[in-house]
Amino acid sequence: MNSDQTYSISMLDISASIMGRMDTIHPTLIRDSDHTILIDTGYPVSCHCLLRHSSG
């Protein structure tokens, strides 16, 4: 992504009944004006790890 472009990071909440138990996963979307990238991180802690490691 170009450093002059604006981008956003969104964490989704997707709930479903899995093996009789309600479970929620949290995939993340990174968007700029041209692209959307899905990061299937699964659980909330993974998003924070992704952000921490993406800073360089």
Secondary structure, DSSP 8 states (H G I E B T S, - for coil): --TTS--EEEE--EEEEETTEEEEE--EEEE-SS-EEEE---SHHHHHHHHHHHT-
